[in-house]
Amino acid sequence: MFKQAIAPYSKDKEGKLRVLDVGSGTGDGYVLLSTLLSEEGSLGSSYDLDYLGIDISAQMVETASNLYGNQNNVRFECADIRTSQLEGPFDVYLSCGVPYSHLTHDELCQALKMIVTNACENSCRCAVVVDVLGRYSIEWTPKWKESRWDYRMSFFESEGDAEATWMSFYSHQHLQKIVQQAADVVGCQVEKFEFFDRSIMVGRHSSTGEFNPGLPQYRDLVNSLLDPSLETELSQLIFRVELGSAPEHILDFFGQFSGWWNSLVSDATAHQATCV
């Protein structure tokens, strides 16, 4: 996703790729991006990264600065994307780790207004990566009727219960509507939208069962396929999920997807039996 965001966009006169990482936390976005630039020959030889990470948490900003602040053209600042005035043009407005889901829907619209206003003021063609939690994930089918609820990142907890945090969830239609609304208010033209789902079956809560206890642990099962010391029972990978209440096109998608997936698993099981 980052590669697609970077590749089409221009650099400034100094040959820098100017990146604003919104909700940068402890610097995971910087690590992902700098690794991509160093490993992807078609990108790494072309760009000199100029990175600014902003986060509302002073503690996270301090941690990120201690970890990566000694790198050239890398800095972290404490700021709130909903209210802070952005300075200077950026080629990519980055986000990862679903920072925008911490905002209400109205707050997300306000944050996007700040971004598109800055882009327009600087007459800068840019890419905006908006990372959010997907509303219609099989990890939380009982919650499909709600677009904001008390979410827990319990996969990060080694001991005790994770604290519940109210988070916003989006279908791609809802997210597109909010982005377009923000752009229209500012008078900023959106060239195109692209949507990606990076965890259709392997989201972290498919392991915890936190919000859908009956869900097979698909994440663990898929990961086990990559471990040569484990022998995975392929029949456990069959898609058997009781879906919740959702728009017809969502149910149609999962109907088609499960057909493709289960056919693949069945073929793999037959091949495995032949090899044995």
Sequence and secondary structure as in RCSB ss.txt:
>XXXX:A:sequence
MFKQAIAPYSKDKEGKLRVLDVGSGTGDGYVLLSTLLSEEGSLGSSYDLDYLGIDISAQMVETASNLYGNQNNVR
FECADIRTSQLEGPFDVYLSCGVPYSHLTHDELCQALKMIVTNACENSCRCAVVVDVLGRYSIEWTPKWKESRWD
YRMSFFESEGDAEATWMSFYSHQHLQKIVQQAADVVGCQVEKFEFFDRSIMVGRHSSTGEFNPGLPQYRDLVNSL
LDPSLETELSQLIFRVELGSAPEHILDFFGQFSGWWNSLVSDATAHQATCV
>XXXX:A:secstr
 HHHHHTTS   TT EEEEEEET TTTHHHHHHHHHHHH HHHHTT EEEEEEEES HHHHHHHHHHHTTSTTEE
EEE  TTT    S  SEEE  SSGGGGS HHHHHHHHHHHHHHHHHTT   EE    EETT GGGGGGTT SEEE
E  GGG SSS    EEEEEE HHHHHHHHHHHHHHHT          S TTT THHHH SS TTS  HHHHHHHT
T TT    GGGGS      S  HHHHHHHHHHHHHHHHHHHHHHHHHHHH 
